[in-house]
Amino acid sequence: MPRHLTHLILAIFSLILAWGPCALAATDQATYQTKPFSYSLAPVPAGIQPPQAYGDPRRGQADRGMRYLLVDRQVVLLDKNPRQFLRLVFQVGDAQTIKQASQLVVVFNPEYQKLELHGVRVIRDGKTMDRTREVKFELLQREANLERQSYDGEVSAVAILPDIRVNDIIEFERSVVGGNPIFQGRYAEVFAITGPYSTDNFRQVLLHPADRQIAMRNSLKLNEVVERKDGVVSRTLQARNLKPMADERDRPRWFDPFERVEISEYPDWKTVDHWAQGLFEVDTRLPTELQNMLSGWQARGHSQEQLAMEALRWVQREIRYFGIEIGVNSHLPAQPALVHERRFGDCKDKSLLLTVMLRTLGIPARPALVSVSRHRSVADMLPSPAVFDHVITRVELNGRVYWLDPALPPQYGNLAELGMMDYGKALVVGNQQDMLVDAGLPAGYLAGMEATDRYEVRDYREPASLVSELTLTGELADQYRTILASLPLAESSRIFHSEYLRLMPNAQPQGEIEIRDDQDHNRITLVRRFLLPDLFKYERGRLTLEALSPLALDLLRSPEVPSRKTPYSLPFPMKAVIRQIVALPDNPVRDAPPPNVDRTAYVTVQSAFRTGPRELARELQIQTHKDHVPANAMAGYVEDLQRLRQKGGLTVNLRTAPMSEADKRGLNDRLSRFDQFGNSQAPGVRAQIRSEVGVVQYAMDIASGKLNSSQLALAHGELAIDYDNLEKHDPALVHIDQAIALAPDQVQYKLTKARVLSSAGRFVESVALFDALEKEGHRHAMGDDDLGAWGRSLFYLGRYPEATRLFDEAARQRDVTAALYMQFWQHLANRRAQSQASGTLAEHLITADRNTWPYPIGEALLGRITPQQLLTAARHDDKGVQRDQLAEAHFYLAQKHLLDGDVERARDHLDNCIEQNATPFLEHFMAREELKRLGGGSGGLMRWLKNL
């Protein structure tokens, strides 16, 4: 059966038809032939109501895209052949719309309809250009239906309008005359009122003889104006300023976002059923070959359920889906014997053949009309054949009803395991009822999914393995079986591997997917195997495995656009069971978390854990409760999803190595000196404590034997940083060299070495390494700390202009407060270079917060406050913060005194800076470097002072 368009939007708005604002001049009759079809040029027929005025749109007033000024649709049922007249006017809104707007398309069926063109005009700057005789329609066979394996005889009349410009107004009038004889003179149709563009004026007119009982209703509840004259009833609906409607993704099939007009000459569903019975009253005799096959099935002693499945699967497998739906064959099924002979048919052909086969086997069966596109909403529409677009077969066995669809690809298993689809509502042919019946899923039906991911870790230092098994049952098994059968194995493997590769980019697929198809029970299993080089994420003292489930994340994903105007469709009824198992070489996991149930209005997520010898497992169950989320409930649903999505992965934290009692005592002794600071939040104090713990823990991690080469490189690199923070530069350099040896391609370790060299006072080596990294193209990898260390090394080598540029670049990478430290160094470099740019620091202080540290340091460097005022500003209730700020204050006061030539005071402040023991701060180790230089006469600083 052909798919009747749910919305006339597909026939009007998306087909780019134009609309006429004024009475068009009469056009001489002419016929245009395009083999094998034709259309005619004719005046607007008598009886068509004149056009409404739509005003004179001013230039530039078109919406972006298109603005419909008038839609005037008139259905005339006064003759034997119905006439659908359409008068459209729209304005081109932008350049992107010109291509679409200049193409006029009309779809009709020459088997029983003819196309009449009444007029095409273009209005530009108030001038009307008649294009009626210039326009030539080419009549093309519609390929879209062929792609759907059906031939319905419909053609597209296509004309291209030349020279269309932005703000042009296009008028178009046409009629499609004739109706499908299969409806035996009755009329029924569904038209759209709203579409993707705004509409200024809308009119729907229905003209019919007074003795024909025709219903018309609209979803906008527009008032209907009825006039009766000379035995003709005129019924008119009008609307103004209709807003555009968007067809949002992931909406339920039963929800139609577009407003519509329904017209039907069928008073009730019983009348529609009577019409359908006439179609399916055919010769039910089967060919001898087919009859013998059915007898053979019965001779095997099959139950009726088994016979029903044999018949269904045979029609699905042996009768290719293809429909020749020309004229009455759009709804009239072919004789079962003919379908068997030619071995193809559409849904109605296959359904009737299956129905006759089942009846021959003694199984009660009837064809049933359903709507795949409208689903259960057909029950809210006027009774009409036009609301249906599909035919299936209703079977009743042992008190249970089954809805069988022979148009689907072959289905497997028994009736109890058959993949079911929810068809909403159905008209059962010959049921003699004035109502539609439920054709939903049977009670208790669930689309089943089971996923098991097993991670095997034999040695923490070696790549782990992952075996993923996804098992599907019911409708999902049917769908996946069809997908897999349509693709080469290599392409299927690429698609299904990608689900994991998106989450684990370093995973390495091991061969193609394995497919296990248990057709007897309608179960299909996909097996994927991966090698995982970097399964564990390493950080100090801990290895972390985060196993994410693609299935769980997909089922719990948030909508692309959370704010909606239409309901959001959910997979329902659906239950997924996801198991994640991690097998380890030792037994580090002792206690399993308790079970957890998180139930929302739309979905429930349950999780349960278990532990065993060298194994941790989690089972996650996700089950939906409804088939949609209302638009006004989306905010709460998305909020729930954000919480539930956190359950989409299994996280396992493992200790790399336990700390011995001796190590703990030694570490506690070293940390005891920080007791004086209490619970200080000072950055320097916290960094020292972290580094004291780090030098112990990283050393234990390195010796644990659990780290692979990249993790060992990371441990050595972090250990080097901690040693550097504690002013132990020699071991820092030893460990950073080991990190570089383990990971020579990782530039961050080389940058760390350059920073350590700078803090160790080995400025020449530091600059040489930074220069080399820049030449290798790694400048983009340098952060503000790298640029600052490079600049300080250049500073102490007397290369002040180069240092200044680096300090400026580093400052630009920081926020205003943090940038001040780089600007202090920039100021010092400018002063030592005797640059005229000394006003730069004053300019930076304008944008800084004067109530926030280190603003007072800048004031002191500029001489705006005294040294004592700076030291007073450095004091703080938090002893740790006070220590850090005093260390910085003394260092920069020393720099100020050096600039002023007062070496002795500078030495005193440097000593005071070092006494604070703020080792993680660069001011601390730079103070030591300054003192070294003040103690000897060969340094660059002393040469600079002598030059002063």
Protein Blocks (a to p, Z undefined) as FASTA:
>chain_A
ZZddfblklmmmmnopaddfbdcdddddddddddfbdcddddddehiacdddebjadehi
acehiadfbdcddddfkbfbdcdddddddddfbfklmmmmmpccddddfklpccddfbdc
ddeehiacdfklmpccdddddfklmmnopaehiacdddddehiaehiacddddddedddf
klnopacddddfbdcbdcfbdcddddddfkbccddddfklpacddddeehiacdddddeh
iacddddehiafklcfbdcddddfbfbfklmmmmmmmmmmccfbdcfklmmmmmmmmmno
pafklmmmmmmmmmmmmmccddddehjllmmccdfklmmmnopacfklmmmmmmmmmmmn
opacddddddfklmmmlmmpccdfklpcbdcddddeehiacdddfkbccdedjfklpccd
dehiacdehklpabdddfbdcehiacddddddddddfbfkbccddddddddehjllmmmm
mmmmmpcfklmmmmmmmmmmmmmmmbccehjadddddfknopacdddddddfblpacdeh
iacdddddfklmmmmpccfblbacbdcddddddddddddddddfbdfbfbdcdddddddf
kbccdddddddehiacdddddddfbfbdcfklmmmmmmmmmmmmmmmpccddddfbdcdf
klmmmmmmmmmmmmmnmpafbfklmmmmmmmmmmmmmmmmmmnopacfklmmmmmmmmmm
mmmmnopaklmmmmmmmmmmmmmmlmklmmmmmmmmmmnopamlmmmmmmmmmmnopmmm
pcfklmmmmmmmmmmnopamlmmmmmmmmmmmpcfklmmmmmmmmmmmmmmnopaklmmm
mmmmmmpcfkbccklmmmmmnopacfklmmmmmpcfblmlmmmmmmmmmmmmmmmmmmno
paklmmmmmmmmmmnopmkbmklmmmmmmmmmmmpckbmklmmmmmZZ
